[in-house]
Amino acid sequence: MERPFTLTHRETEVLDLIWDGEQNRDISTRMKISMKTVEAHRANMMKKLRVSNTAQLLKTALEEGFIRVRRGAV
């Protein structure tokens, strides 16, 4: 089934930080936004991608090209 959606710039920023292993608290501090806002971005992405957990979010985001594996990044 096609997924007619896009992620916002802020959602993509949050997604990149999730990919880097950051927790919501760290993301909120780093982006200077509230934890509630981080949680809202995460929930919106999960709804758009039709997933129910972080592992599925990252897997689907990779498959759909929203994030890329950075070679040499640790």
mmCIF file of the N, C-alpha and C atoms, coordinates in Angstrom:
data_MODEL
# 
_entry.id   MODEL 
# 
loop_
_atom_site.group_PDB 
_atom_site.id 
_atom_site.type_symbol 
_atom_site.label_atom_id 
_atom_site.label_alt_id 
_atom_site.label_comp_id 
_atom_site.label_asym_id 
_atom_site.label_entity_id 
_atom_site.label_seq_id 
_atom_site.pdbx_PDB_ins_code 
_atom_site.Cartn_x 
_atom_site.Cartn_y 
_atom_site.Cartn_z 
_atom_site.occupancy 
_atom_site.B_iso_or_equiv 
_atom_site.pdbx_formal_charge 
_atom_site.auth_seq_id 
_atom_site.auth_comp_id 
_atom_site.auth_asym_id 
_atom_site.auth_atom_id 
_atom_site.pdbx_PDB_model_num 
ATOM 1   N N  . MET A 1 1  ? 0.830  -1.182 0.000  1.00 0.00 ? 1  MET A N  1 
ATOM 2   C CA . MET A 1 1  ? 0.000  0.000  0.000  1.00 0.00 ? 1  MET A CA 1 
ATOM 3   C C  . MET A 1 1  ? 0.876  1.247  0.000  1.00 0.00 ? 1  MET A C  1 
ATOM 4   N N  . GLU A 1 2  ? 0.577  2.177  -0.879 1.00 0.00 ? 2  GLU A N  1 
ATOM 5   C CA . GLU A 1 2  ? 1.341  3.424  -0.978 1.00 0.00 ? 2  GLU A CA 1 
ATOM 6   C C  . GLU A 1 2  ? 1.138  4.264  0.279  1.00 0.00 ? 2  GLU A C  1 
ATOM 7   N N  . ARG A 1 3  ? 2.159  5.000  0.646  1.00 0.00 ? 3  ARG A N  1 
ATOM 8   C CA . ARG A 1 3  ? 2.073  5.887  1.799  1.00 0.00 ? 3  ARG A CA 1 
ATOM 9   C C  . ARG A 1 3  ? 2.180  7.329  1.320  1.00 0.00 ? 3  ARG A C  1 
ATOM 10  N N  . PRO A 1 4  ? 1.037  8.001  1.101  1.00 0.00 ? 4  PRO A N  1 
ATOM 11  C CA . PRO A 1 4  ? 1.065  9.377  0.584  1.00 0.00 ? 4  PRO A CA 1 
ATOM 12  C C  . PRO A 1 4  ? 1.331  10.387 1.700  1.00 0.00 ? 4  PRO A C  1 
ATOM 13  N N  . PHE A 1 5  ? 2.571  10.561 2.081  1.00 0.00 ? 5  PHE A N  1 
ATOM 14  C CA . PHE A 1 5  ? 2.894  11.445 3.182  1.00 0.00 ? 5  PHE A CA 1 
ATOM 15  C C  . PHE A 1 5  ? 4.309  11.951 3.028  1.00 0.00 ? 5  PHE A C  1 
ATOM 16  N N  . THR A 1 6  ? 4.603  12.954 3.770  1.00 0.00 ? 6  THR A N  1 
ATOM 17  C CA . THR A 1 6  ? 5.972  13.423 3.905  1.00 0.00 ? 6  THR A CA 1 
ATOM 18  C C  . THR A 1 6  ? 6.190  13.738 5.372  1.00 0.00 ? 6  THR A C  1 
ATOM 19  N N  . LEU A 1 7  ? 7.428  13.760 5.773  1.00 0.00 ? 7  LEU A N  1 
ATOM 20  C CA . LEU A 1 7  ? 7.762  14.176 7.122  1.00 0.00 ? 7  LEU A CA 1 
ATOM 21  C C  . LEU A 1 7  ? 8.188  15.638 7.071  1.00 0.00 ? 7  LEU A C  1 
ATOM 22  N N  . THR A 1 8  ? 7.832  16.381 8.113  1.00 0.00 ? 8  THR A N  1 
ATOM 23  C CA . THR A 1 8  ? 8.255  17.771 8.176  1.00 0.00 ? 8  THR A CA 1 
ATOM 24  C C  . THR A 1 8  ? 9.747  17.836 8.470  1.00 0.00 ? 8  THR A C  1 
ATOM 25  N N  . HIS A 1 9  ? 10.302 19.015 8.290  1.00 0.00 ? 9  HIS A N  1 
ATOM 26  C CA . HIS A 1 9  ? 11.728 19.211 8.578  1.00 0.00 ? 9  HIS A CA 1 
ATOM 27  C C  . HIS A 1 9  ? 12.024 18.881 10.043 1.00 0.00 ? 9  HIS A C  1 
ATOM 28  N N  . ARG A 1 10 ? 11.161 19.337 10.956 1.00 0.00 ? 10 ARG A N  1 
ATOM 29  C CA . ARG A 1 10 ? 11.375 19.084 12.379 1.00 0.00 ? 10 ARG A CA 1 
ATOM 30  C C  . ARG A 1 10 ? 11.237 17.602 12.710 1.00 0.00 ? 10 ARG A C  1 
ATOM 31  N N  . GLU A 1 11 ? 10.275 16.929 12.077 1.00 0.00 ? 11 GLU A N  1 
ATOM 32  C CA . GLU A 1 11 ? 10.134 15.490 12.293 1.00 0.00 ? 11 GLU A CA 1 
ATOM 33  C C  . GLU A 1 11 ? 11.391 14.768 11.839 1.00 0.00 ? 11 GLU A C  1 
ATOM 34  N N  . THR A 1 12 ? 11.944 15.199 10.714 1.00 0.00 ? 12 THR A N  1 
ATOM 35  C CA . THR A 1 12 ? 13.172 14.591 10.201 1.00 0.00 ? 12 THR A CA 1 
ATOM 36  C C  . THR A 1 12 ? 14.339 14.824 11.155 1.00 0.00 ? 12 THR A C  1 
ATOM 37  N N  . GLU A 1 13 ? 14.406 16.021 11.739 1.00 0.00 ? 13 GLU A N  1 
ATOM 38  C CA . GLU A 1 13 ? 15.458 16.298 12.725 1.00 0.00 ? 13 GLU A CA 1 
ATOM 39  C C  . GLU A 1 13 ? 15.322 15.365 13.930 1.00 0.00 ? 13 GLU A C  1 
ATOM 40  N N  . VAL A 1 14 ? 14.094 15.215 14.434 1.00 0.00 ? 14 VAL A N  1 
ATOM 41  C CA . VAL A 1 14 ? 13.853 14.319 15.563 1.00 0.00 ? 14 VAL A CA 1 
ATOM 42  C C  . VAL A 1 14 ? 14.206 12.887 15.168 1.00 0.00 ? 14 VAL A C  1 
ATOM 43  N N  . LEU A 1 15 ? 13.799 12.471 13.983 1.00 0.00 ? 15 LEU A N  1 
ATOM 44  C CA . LEU A 1 15 ? 14.084 11.125 13.505 1.00 0.00 ? 15 LEU A CA 1 
ATOM 45  C C  . LEU A 1 15 ? 15.586 10.864 13.452 1.00 0.00 ? 15 LEU A C  1 
ATOM 46  N N  . ASP A 1 16 ? 16.350 11.816 12.962 1.00 0.00 ? 16 ASP A N  1 
ATOM 47  C CA . ASP A 1 16 ? 17.813 11.658 12.915 1.00 0.00 ? 16 ASP A CA 1 
ATOM 48  C C  . ASP A 1 16 ? 18.395 11.470 14.316 1.00 0.00 ? 16 ASP A C  1 
ATOM 49  N N  . LEU A 1 17 ? 17.867 12.202 15.282 1.00 0.00 ? 17 LEU A N  1 
ATOM 50  C CA . LEU A 1 17 ? 18.370 12.070 16.649 1.00 0.00 ? 17 LEU A CA 1 
ATOM 51  C C  . LEU A 1 17 ? 17.953 10.740 17.273 1.00 0.00 ? 17 LEU A C  1 
ATOM 52  N N  . ILE A 1 18 ? 16.758 10.262 16.943 1.00 0.00 ? 18 ILE A N  1 
ATOM 53  C CA . ILE A 1 18 ? 16.338 8.932  17.392 1.00 0.00 ? 18 ILE A CA 1 
ATOM 54  C C  . ILE A 1 18 ? 17.277 7.893  16.795 1.00 0.00 ? 18 ILE A C  1 
ATOM 55  N N  . TRP A 1 19 ? 17.578 8.028  15.508 1.00 0.00 ? 19 TRP A N  1 
ATOM 56  C CA . TRP A 1 19 ? 18.502 7.122  14.821 1.00 0.00 ? 19 TRP A CA 1 
ATOM 57  C C  . TRP A 1 19 ? 19.868 7.113  15.516 1.00 0.00 ? 19 TRP A C  1 
ATOM 58  N N  . ASP A 1 20 ? 20.286 8.293  16.017 1.00 0.00 ? 20 ASP A N  1 
ATOM 59  C CA . ASP A 1 20 ? 21.569 8.404  16.713 1.00 0.00 ? 20 ASP A CA 1 
ATOM 60  C C  . ASP A 1 20 ? 21.513 7.839  18.130 1.00 0.00 ? 20 ASP A C  1 
ATOM 61  N N  . GLY A 1 21 ? 20.339 7.357  18.550 1.00 0.00 ? 21 GLY A N  1 
ATOM 62  C CA . GLY A 1 21 ? 20.208 6.733  19.857 1.00 0.00 ? 21 GLY A CA 1 
ATOM 63  C C  . GLY A 1 21 ? 19.816 7.676  20.976 1.00 0.00 ? 21 GLY A C  1 
ATOM 64  N N  . GLU A 1 22 ? 19.435 8.903  20.646 1.00 0.00 ? 22 GLU A N  1 
ATOM 65  C CA . GLU A 1 22 ? 19.060 9.879  21.668 1.00 0.00 ? 22 GLU A CA 1 
ATOM 66  C C  . GLU A 1 22 ? 17.688 9.569  22.253 1.00 0.00 ? 22 GLU A C  1 
ATOM 67  N N  . GLN A 1 23 ? 17.530 9.843  23.522 1.00 0.00 ? 23 GLN A N  1 
ATOM 68  C CA . GLN A 1 23 ? 16.254 9.695  24.218 1.00 0.00 ? 23 GLN A CA 1 
ATOM 69  C C  . GLN A 1 23 ? 15.471 11.001 24.077 1.00 0.00 ? 23 GLN A C  1 
ATOM 70  N N  . ASN A 1 24 ? 14.157 10.940 24.312 1.00 0.00 ? 24 ASN A N  1 
ATOM 71  C CA . ASN A 1 24 ? 13.311 12.127 24.186 1.00 0.00 ? 24 ASN A CA 1 
ATOM 72  C C  . ASN A 1 24 ? 13.848 13.313 24.993 1.00 0.00 ? 24 ASN A C  1 
ATOM 73  N N  . ARG A 1 25 ? 14.293 13.057 26.219 1.00 0.00 ? 25 ARG A N  1 
ATOM 74  C CA . ARG A 1 25 ? 14.796 14.140 27.076 1.00 0.00 ? 25 ARG A CA 1 
ATOM 75  C C  . ARG A 1 25 ? 16.003 14.825 26.431 1.00 0.00 ? 25 ARG A C  1 
ATOM 76  N N  . ASP A 1 26 ? 16.923 14.027 25.890 1.00 0.00 ? 26 ASP A N  1 
ATOM 77  C CA . ASP A 1 26 ? 18.119 14.578 25.254 1.00 0.00 ? 26 ASP A CA 1 
ATOM 78  C C  . ASP A 1 26 ? 17.751 15.340 23.976 1.00 0.00 ? 26 ASP A C  1 
ATOM 79  N N  . ILE A 1 27 ? 16.802 14.806 23.234 1.00 0.00 ? 27 ILE A N  1 
ATOM 80  C CA . ILE A 1 27 ? 16.349 15.473 22.008 1.00 0.00 ? 27 ILE A CA 1 
ATOM 81  C C  . ILE A 1 27 ? 15.740 16.824 22.348 1.00 0.00 ? 27 ILE A C  1 
ATOM 82  N N  . SER A 1 28 ? 14.910 16.867 23.388 1.00 0.00 ? 28 SER A N  1 
ATOM 83  C CA . SER A 1 28 ? 14.268 18.133 23.755 1.00 0.00 ? 28 SER A CA 1 
ATOM 84  C C  . SER A 1 28 ? 15.307 19.174 24.168 1.00 0.00 ? 28 SER A C  1 
ATOM 85  N N  . THR A 1 29 ? 16.313 18.744 24.912 1.00 0.00 ? 29 THR A N  1 
ATOM 86  C CA . THR A 1 29 ? 17.373 19.664 25.328 1.00 0.00 ? 29 THR A CA 1 
ATOM 87  C C  . THR A 1 29 ? 18.165 20.152 24.122 1.00 0.00 ? 29 THR A C  1 
ATOM 88  N N  . ARG A 1 30 ? 18.543 19.230 23.276 1.00 0.00 ? 30 ARG A N  1 
ATOM 89  C CA . ARG A 1 30 ? 19.358 19.565 22.103 1.00 0.00 ? 30 ARG A CA 1 
ATOM 90  C C  . ARG A 1 30 ? 18.637 20.493 21.137 1.00 0.00 ? 30 ARG A C  1 
ATOM 91  N N  . MET A 1 31 ? 17.334 20.252 20.933 1.00 0.00 ? 31 MET A N  1 
ATOM 92  C CA . MET A 1 31 ? 16.559 21.047 19.975 1.00 0.00 ? 31 MET A CA 1 
ATOM 93  C C  . MET A 1 31 ? 15.891 22.261 20.618 1.00 0.00 ? 31 MET A C  1 
ATOM 94  N N  . LYS A 1 32 ? 16.032 22.369 21.956 1.00 0.00 ? 32 LYS A N  1 
ATOM 95  C CA . LYS A 1 32 ? 15.421 23.469 22.704 1.00 0.00 ? 32 LYS A CA 1 
ATOM 96  C C  . LYS A 1 32 ? 13.903 23.514 22.505 1.00 0.00 ? 32 LYS A C  1 
ATOM 97  N N  . ILE A 1 33 ? 13.292 22.336 22.634 1.00 0.00 ? 33 ILE A N  1 
ATOM 98  C CA . ILE A 1 33 ? 11.845 22.205 22.574 1.00 0.00 ? 33 ILE A CA 1 
ATOM 99  C C  . ILE A 1 33 ? 11.411 21.357 23.763 1.00 0.00 ? 33 ILE A C  1 
ATOM 100 N N  . SER A 1 34 ? 10.127 21.374 24.090 1.00 0.00 ? 34 SER A N  1 
ATOM 101 C CA . SER A 1 34 ? 9.655  20.611 25.245 1.00 0.00 ? 34 SER A CA 1 
ATOM 102 C C  . SER A 1 34 ? 9.626  19.117 24.932 1.00 0.00 ? 34 SER A C  1 
ATOM 103 N N  . MET A 1 35 ? 9.617  18.318 26.008 1.00 0.00 ? 35 MET A N  1 
ATOM 104 C CA . MET A 1 35 ? 9.505  16.866 25.831 1.00 0.00 ? 35 MET A CA 1 
ATOM 105 C C  . MET A 1 35 ? 8.175  16.534 25.166 1.00 0.00 ? 35 MET A C  1 
ATOM 106 N N  . LYS A 1 36 ? 7.127  17.274 25.509 1.00 0.00 ? 36 LYS A N  1 
ATOM 107 C CA . LYS A 1 36 ? 5.807  17.039 24.903 1.00 0.00 ? 36 LYS A CA 1 
ATOM 108 C C  . LYS A 1 36 ? 5.879  17.231 23.388 1.00 0.00 ? 36 LYS A C  1 
ATOM 109 N N  . THR A 1 37 ? 6.637  18.216 22.933 1.00 0.00 ? 37 THR A N  1 
ATOM 110 C CA . THR A 1 37 ? 6.782  18.461 21.494 1.00 0.00 ? 37 THR A CA 1 
ATOM 111 C C  . THR A 1 37 ? 7.532  17.314 20.835 1.00 0.00 ? 37 THR A C  1 
ATOM 112 N N  . VAL A 1 38 ? 8.577  16.830 21.479 1.00 0.00 ? 38 VAL A N  1 
ATOM 113 C CA . VAL A 1 38 ? 9.324  15.678 20.948 1.00 0.00 ? 38 VAL A CA 1 
ATOM 114 C C  . VAL A 1 38 ? 8.386  14.479 20.855 1.00 0.00 ? 38 VAL A C  1 
ATOM 115 N N  . GLU A 1 39 ? 7.625  14.242 21.915 1.00 0.00 ? 39 GLU A N  1 
ATOM 116 C CA . GLU A 1 39 ? 6.690  13.122 21.923 1.00 0.00 ? 39 GLU A CA 1 
ATOM 117 C C  . GLU A 1 39 ? 5.645  13.272 20.818 1.00 0.00 ? 39 GLU A C  1 
ATOM 118 N N  . ALA A 1 40 ? 5.193  14.499 20.574 1.00 0.00 ? 40 ALA A N  1 
ATOM 119 C CA . ALA A 1 40 ? 4.214  14.750 19.512 1.00 0.00 ? 40 ALA A CA 1 
ATOM 120 C C  . ALA A 1 40 ? 4.821  14.463 18.141 1.00 0.00 ? 40 ALA A C  1 
ATOM 121 N N  . HIS A 1 41 ? 6.061  14.911 17.920 1.00 0.00 ? 41 HIS A N  1 
ATOM 122 C CA . HIS A 1 41 ? 6.739  14.631 16.641 1.00 0.00 ? 41 HIS A CA 1 
ATOM 123 C C  . HIS A 1 41 ? 6.883  13.125 16.438 1.00 0.00 ? 41 HIS A C  1 
ATOM 124 N N  . ARG A 1 42 ? 7.293  12.425 17.480 1.00 0.00 ? 42 ARG A N  1 
ATOM 125 C CA . ARG A 1 42 ? 7.471  10.971 17.395 1.00 0.00 ? 42 ARG A CA 1 
ATOM 126 C C  . ARG A 1 42 ? 6.128  10.300 17.085 1.00 0.00 ? 42 ARG A C  1 
ATOM 127 N N  . ALA A 1 43 ? 5.081  10.700 17.787 1.00 0.00 ? 43 ALA A N  1 
ATOM 128 C CA . ALA A 1 43 ? 3.744  10.126 17.571 1.00 0.00 ? 43 ALA A CA 1 
ATOM 129 C C  . ALA A 1 43 ? 3.248  10.413 16.152 1.00 0.00 ? 43 ALA A C  1 
ATOM 130 N N  . ASN A 1 44 ? 3.471  11.618 15.672 1.00 0.00 ? 44 ASN A N  1 
ATOM 131 C CA . ASN A 1 44 ? 3.047  11.968 14.312 1.00 0.00 ? 44 ASN A CA 1 
ATOM 132 C C  . ASN A 1 44 ? 3.777  11.129 13.265 1.00 0.00 ? 44 ASN A C  1 
ATOM 133 N N  . MET A 1 45 ? 5.083  10.947 13.454 1.00 0.00 ? 45 MET A N  1 
ATOM 134 C CA . MET A 1 45 ? 5.849  10.118 12.511 1.00 0.00 ? 45 MET A CA 1 
ATOM 135 C C  . MET A 1 45 ? 5.356  8.681  12.528 1.00 0.00 ? 45 MET A C  1 
ATOM 136 N N  . MET A 1 46 ? 5.094  8.156  13.724 1.00 0.00 ? 46 MET A N  1 
ATOM 137 C CA . MET A 1 46 ? 4.643  6.775  13.838 1.00 0.00 ? 46 MET A CA 1 
ATOM 138 C C  . MET A 1 46 ? 3.277  6.599  13.181 1.00 0.00 ? 46 MET A C  1 
ATOM 139 N N  . LYS A 1 47 ? 2.424  7.600  13.313 1.00 0.00 ? 47 LYS A N  1 
ATOM 140 C CA . LYS A 1 47 ? 1.109  7.537  12.672 1.00 0.00 ? 47 LYS A CA 1 
ATOM 141 C C  . LYS A 1 47 ? 1.261  7.591  11.149 1.00 0.00 ? 47 LYS A C  1 
ATOM 142 N N  . LYS A 1 48 ? 2.091  8.517  10.656 1.00 0.00 ? 48 LYS A N  1 
ATOM 143 C CA . LYS A 1 48 ? 2.304  8.642  9.222  1.00 0.00 ? 48 LYS A CA 1 
ATOM 144 C C  . LYS A 1 48 ? 2.884  7.363  8.618  1.00 0.00 ? 48 LYS A C  1 
ATOM 145 N N  . LEU A 1 49 ? 3.816  6.750  9.327  1.00 0.00 ? 49 LEU A N  1 
ATOM 146 C CA . LEU A 1 49 ? 4.484  5.548  8.825  1.00 0.00 ? 49 LEU A CA 1 
ATOM 147 C C  . LEU A 1 49 ? 3.728  4.269  9.182  1.00 0.00 ? 49 LEU A C  1 
ATOM 148 N N  . ARG A 1 50 ? 2.644  4.432  9.948  1.00 0.00 ? 50 ARG A N  1 
ATOM 149 C CA . ARG A 1 50 ? 1.797  3.303  10.355 1.00 0.00 ? 50 ARG A CA 1 
ATOM 150 C C  . ARG A 1 50 ? 2.588  2.226  11.085 1.00 0.00 ? 50 ARG A C  1 
ATOM 151 N N  . VAL A 1 51 ? 3.314  2.666  12.114 1.00 0.00 ? 51 VAL A N  1 
ATOM 152 C CA . VAL A 1 51 ? 4.090  1.747  12.938 1.00 0.00 ? 51 VAL A CA 1 
ATOM 153 C C  . VAL A 1 51 ? 3.722  1.963  14.397 1.00 0.00 ? 51 VAL A C  1 
ATOM 154 N N  . SER A 1 52 ? 4.110  1.016  15.250 1.00 0.00 ? 52 SER A N  1 
ATOM 155 C CA . SER A 1 52 ? 3.698  1.115  16.649 1.00 0.00 ? 52 SER A CA 1 
ATOM 156 C C  . SER A 1 52 ? 4.847  1.131  17.655 1.00 0.00 ? 52 SER A C  1 
ATOM 157 N N  . ASN A 1 53 ? 6.088  1.074  17.167 1.00 0.00 ? 53 ASN A N  1 
ATOM 158 C CA . ASN A 1 53 ? 7.207  1.163  18.101 1.00 0.00 ? 53 ASN A CA 1 
ATOM 159 C C  . ASN A 1 53 ? 8.432  1.758  17.407 1.00 0.00 ? 53 ASN A C  1 
ATOM 160 N N  . THR A 1 54 ? 9.436  2.083  18.196 1.00 0.00 ? 54 THR A N  1 
ATOM 161 C CA . THR A 1 54 ? 10.619 2.763  17.671 1.00 0.00 ? 54 THR A CA 1 
ATOM 162 C C  . THR A 1 54 ? 11.385 1.913  16.667 1.00 0.00 ? 54 THR A C  1 
ATOM 163 N N  . ALA A 1 55 ? 11.495 0.619  16.927 1.00 0.00 ? 55 ALA A N  1 
ATOM 164 C CA . ALA A 1 55 ? 12.215 -0.257 15.990 1.00 0.00 ? 55 ALA A CA 1 
ATOM 165 C C  . ALA A 1 55 ? 11.541 -0.231 14.619 1.00 0.00 ? 55 ALA A C  1 
ATOM 166 N N  . GLN A 1 56 ? 10.214 -0.320 14.598 1.00 0.00 ? 56 GLN A N  1 
ATOM 167 C CA . GLN A 1 56 ? 9.477  -0.267 13.330 1.00 0.00 ? 56 GLN A CA 1 
ATOM 168 C C  . GLN A 1 56 ? 9.628  1.107  12.679 1.00 0.00 ? 56 GLN A C  1 
ATOM 169 N N  . LEU A 1 57 ? 9.630  2.166  13.507 1.00 0.00 ? 57 LEU A N  1 
ATOM 170 C CA . LEU A 1 57 ? 9.797  3.522  12.987 1.00 0.00 ? 57 LEU A CA 1 
ATOM 171 C C  . LEU A 1 57 ? 11.118 3.639  12.239 1.00 0.00 ? 57 LEU A C  1 
ATOM 172 N N  . LEU A 1 58 ? 12.185 3.185  12.862 1.00 0.00 ? 58 LEU A N  1 
ATOM 173 C CA . LEU A 1 58 ? 13.507 3.287  12.231 1.00 0.00 ? 58 LEU A CA 1 
ATOM 174 C C  . LEU A 1 58 ? 13.623 2.390  11.006 1.00 0.00 ? 58 LEU A C  1 
ATOM 175 N N  . LYS A 1 59 ? 13.105 1.183  11.084 1.00 0.00 ? 59 LYS A N  1 
ATOM 176 C CA . LYS A 1 59 ? 13.152 0.261  9.945  1.00 0.00 ? 59 LYS A CA 1 
ATOM 177 C C  . LYS A 1 59 ? 12.395 0.844  8.749  1.00 0.00 ? 59 LYS A C  1 
ATOM 178 N N  . THR A 1 60 ? 11.195 1.331  8.984  1.00 0.00 ? 60 THR A N  1 
ATOM 179 C CA . THR A 1 60 ? 10.375 1.882  7.907  1.00 0.00 ? 60 THR A CA 1 
ATOM 180 C C  . THR A 1 60 ? 10.989 3.168  7.368  1.00 0.00 ? 60 THR A C  1 
ATOM 181 N N  . ALA A 1 61 ? 11.530 4.002  8.252  1.00 0.00 ? 61 ALA A N  1 
ATOM 182 C CA . ALA A 1 61 ? 12.173 5.246  7.817  1.00 0.00 ? 61 ALA A CA 1 
ATOM 183 C C  . ALA A 1 61 ? 13.365 4.951  6.917  1.00 0.00 ? 61 ALA A C  1 
ATOM 184 N N  . LEU A 1 62 ? 14.120 3.906  7.233  1.00 0.00 ? 62 LEU A N  1 
ATOM 185 C CA . LEU A 1 62 ? 15.237 3.486  6.368  1.00 0.00 ? 62 LEU A CA 1 
ATOM 186 C C  . LEU A 1 62 ? 14.719 3.013  5.013  1.00 0.00 ? 62 LEU A C  1 
ATOM 187 N N  . GLU A 1 63 ? 13.711 2.151  5.046  1.00 0.00 ? 63 GLU A N  1 
ATOM 188 C CA . GLU A 1 63 ? 13.158 1.596  3.809  1.00 0.00 ? 63 GLU A CA 1 
ATOM 189 C C  . GLU A 1 63 ? 12.572 2.685  2.914  1.00 0.00 ? 63 GLU A C  1 
ATOM 190 N N  . GLU A 1 64 ? 11.972 3.705  3.517  1.00 0.00 ? 64 GLU A N  1 
ATOM 191 C CA . GLU A 1 64 ? 11.332 4.780  2.753  1.00 0.00 ? 64 GLU A CA 1 
ATOM 192 C C  . GLU A 1 64 ? 12.303 5.904  2.385  1.00 0.00 ? 64 GLU A C  1 
ATOM 193 N N  . GLY A 1 65 ? 13.548 5.812  2.873  1.00 0.00 ? 65 GLY A N  1 
ATOM 194 C CA . GLY A 1 65 ? 14.563 6.796  2.516  1.00 0.00 ? 65 GLY A CA 1 
ATOM 195 C C  . GLY A 1 65 ? 14.549 8.077  3.341  1.00 0.00 ? 65 GLY A C  1 
ATOM 196 N N  . PHE A 1 66 ? 13.883 8.053  4.492  1.00 0.00 ? 66 PHE A N  1 
ATOM 197 C CA . PHE A 1 66 ? 13.860 9.240  5.342  1.00 0.00 ? 66 PHE A CA 1 
ATOM 198 C C  . PHE A 1 66 ? 15.143 9.405  6.143  1.00 0.00 ? 66 PHE A C  1 
ATOM 199 N N  . ILE A 1 67 ? 15.832 8.301  6.363  1.00 0.00 ? 67 ILE A N  1 
ATOM 200 C CA . ILE A 1 67 ? 17.151 8.358  6.994  1.00 0.00 ? 67 ILE A CA 1 
ATOM 201 C C  . ILE A 1 67 ? 18.091 7.463  6.202  1.00 0.00 ? 67 ILE A C  1 
ATOM 202 N N  . ARG A 1 68 ? 19.372 7.799  6.294  1.00 0.00 ? 68 ARG A N  1 
ATOM 203 C CA . ARG A 1 68 ? 20.369 7.002  5.593  1.00 0.00 ? 68 ARG A CA 1 
ATOM 204 C C  . ARG A 1 68 ? 21.450 6.594  6.588  1.00 0.00 ? 68 ARG A C  1 
ATOM 205 N N  . VAL A 1 69 ? 21.997 5.428  6.364  1.00 0.00 ? 69 VAL A N  1 
ATOM 206 C CA . VAL A 1 69 ? 23.102 4.962  7.187  1.00 0.00 ? 69 VAL A CA 1 
ATOM 207 C C  . VAL A 1 69 ? 24.326 5.779  6.783  1.00 0.00 ? 69 VAL A C  1 
ATOM 208 N N  . ARG A 1 70 ? 24.946 6.406  7.777  1.00 0.00 ? 70 ARG A N  1 
ATOM 209 C CA . ARG A 1 70 ? 26.136 7.218  7.509  1.00 0.00 ? 70 ARG A CA 1 
ATOM 210 C C  . ARG A 1 70 ? 27.365 6.342  7.743  1.00 0.00 ? 70 ARG A C  1 
ATOM 211 N N  . ARG A 1 71 ? 28.105 6.107  6.710  1.00 0.00 ? 71 ARG A N  1 
ATOM 212 C CA . ARG A 1 71 ? 29.310 5.277  6.820  1.00 0.00 ? 71 ARG A CA 1 
ATOM 213 C C  . ARG A 1 71 ? 30.347 5.992  7.669  1.00 0.00 ? 71 ARG A C  1 
ATOM 214 N N  . GLY A 1 72 ? 30.982 5.229  8.549  1.00 0.00 ? 72 GLY A N  1 
ATOM 215 C CA . GLY A 1 72 ? 32.014 5.783  9.390  1.00 0.00 ? 72 GLY A CA 1 
ATOM 216 C C  . GLY A 1 72 ? 31.495 6.465  10.635 1.00 0.00 ? 72 GLY A C  1 
ATOM 217 N N  . ALA A 1 73 ? 30.182 6.655  10.722 1.00 0.00 ? 73 ALA A N  1 
ATOM 218 C CA . ALA A 1 73 ? 29.613 7.278  11.921 1.00 0.00 ? 73 ALA A CA 1 
ATOM 219 C C  . ALA A 1 73 ? 29.482 6.216  12.998 1.00 0.00 ? 73 ALA A C  1 
ATOM 220 N N  . VAL A 1 74 ? 29.820 6.586  14.201 1.00 0.00 ? 74 VAL A N  1 
ATOM 221 C CA . VAL A 1 74 ? 29.728 5.639  15.309 1.00 0.00 ? 74 VAL A CA 1 
ATOM 222 C C  . VAL A 1 74 ? 28.892 6.248  16.406 1.00 0.00 ? 74 VAL A C  1 
# 
